[in-house]
Amino acid sequence: MHRDFYDVTSTQYYEPYRMDLGLVLPGYTAFVADLVRDSDMLSVLALSSVIQKPIQTRWRIAVHPGEASPFTKLVCGRDVHTVNPVQVLWTVCGQYAPHSTVVSINHFVPLIALPVASDIDEREEQTTDAD
């Protein structure tokens, strides 16, 4: 329904992706065809639009010293206005063909903040005090 937002050839294409010269994404037709099999930054953009939350992606390997990877990005989907992003970590990558310089980073997992032990102790004390 919103092809222009995901299509690199459109003037309404997602601006942060358009401005990032290090981020290479498939054309719209390939994106739609591959969406059911693989994840990429366009998938993250679509997912952000669906869940109506920004998504902070993280790729822990530096591409250039002192520079974040194009896969470490705060992504805000269409009509997203909330501020607390979902955190995800890219976990799988491979090359499209042997000896290729094109890398396929195609899988991510959510990062969930765990409570700090001192926070758990405080909650338990509050529950005990209330009893």
N, C-alpha and C positions, 0 to 999 in steps of 0.2 A: 504493500500500500504506500510505502514511502521510499521508493526506489532512489530518488534524487539524494537522499541523505546518505546512502551507502555506495553510490556510483561515482567513482573517481572522475568520470567525464562530465559530471553535472556541476553547475555553478553553485548548487546548494549542498554539495558534498561536505561532510563533517570537517570543519576548518582545522582543528588541531592535527588531523591526519594529513590534510593537504599540505600543511606547513612543515611537516616532518619528512625531510628528504631521505632519512635513513629507514623509513618504514615503507616496505614494498608489499602491497596487497593485491589480491587477484581482482580481475574485472568483475563487474556485477553478476554476469551470467555464471562465471565459475564460482563465485562466492555462494550464490543460491544453490547451485548443484552440489557443492561440497559441504554446505552447512550441516547436513545430517551426519556427516562422517568426521569432520575435523573442526577444530576451533582455531580462530585467528583473531586479530584485533577487530575485524569487522563483526565477528561473532560476539565479541565483548560489547561492542557498540550496540548491537541489536539486543543483547541480553539486558543491558542497562536500560534501554527503552522499555522493555517488557516488565522488568521488576521495579522500574521507576526509582532507581537508586544509582548514584555514581559508583563506578568500580575502579579501584586502584589496583592495577596489575603490577607485578614485580618480576623482574628477570635479574637474577643475582650476578650474572657474569657481565663485567664491563666490556663494552665493545671498543671504546677508546678511553685511555686513562683520563679520569676526571669528568667523564661524560656518561650520563645515564643511557642505558640501552633504549632503543625505540620501543621495546616491549615493557618498559617501566613507565607507566603513564596513567594519569587520572582521566578516566573516560566518563563523560556525561552524555547519556543517550538523549534522544528526542524528548523534549518537554520534561526533563528531569530537573527538579528544583530543590531536592533535599541535599544535606551537606555531609552526612556520615556515610562514607563509601564502604562498600563490600571489598574486602581485601582478598586478592587471589595471587597465587604464585604459579608461574609457568613451570612445568615440571618435565616435559618431554621435548626433545628436539631431534632432528635428524636431517640429513641432506637429501635433496630430491633425487640425486643420482650420485654414484661414486665419483669422487673428486670434484663435485660441484661446490661452488661457493655460495649457493642459495640454500639457506637453512630453513627448515620447516619446524617452527615452534607451534605445536598443535594440541597441547593438552594443559589444563591448569587445574589446581585444587584450591578450595577456599581456605583462607587463613582465619582461624577463629581464636580470638583472645581468650585465654584461660585466666580465671581469677588468681590473684596472687595469694599465697598461703596466708598472709596476715589478714587479707580481706575475708577469707573463709572463716578464720578464727573469730574475727569481729562479728560476723553474721551469726555464728553459733552462740557467741556470748549474748547477743541481743535476743536471740530466740529463747535461750535459757532464762534470761532475766524476765522476759515477758511471761513465761510459764509461772 
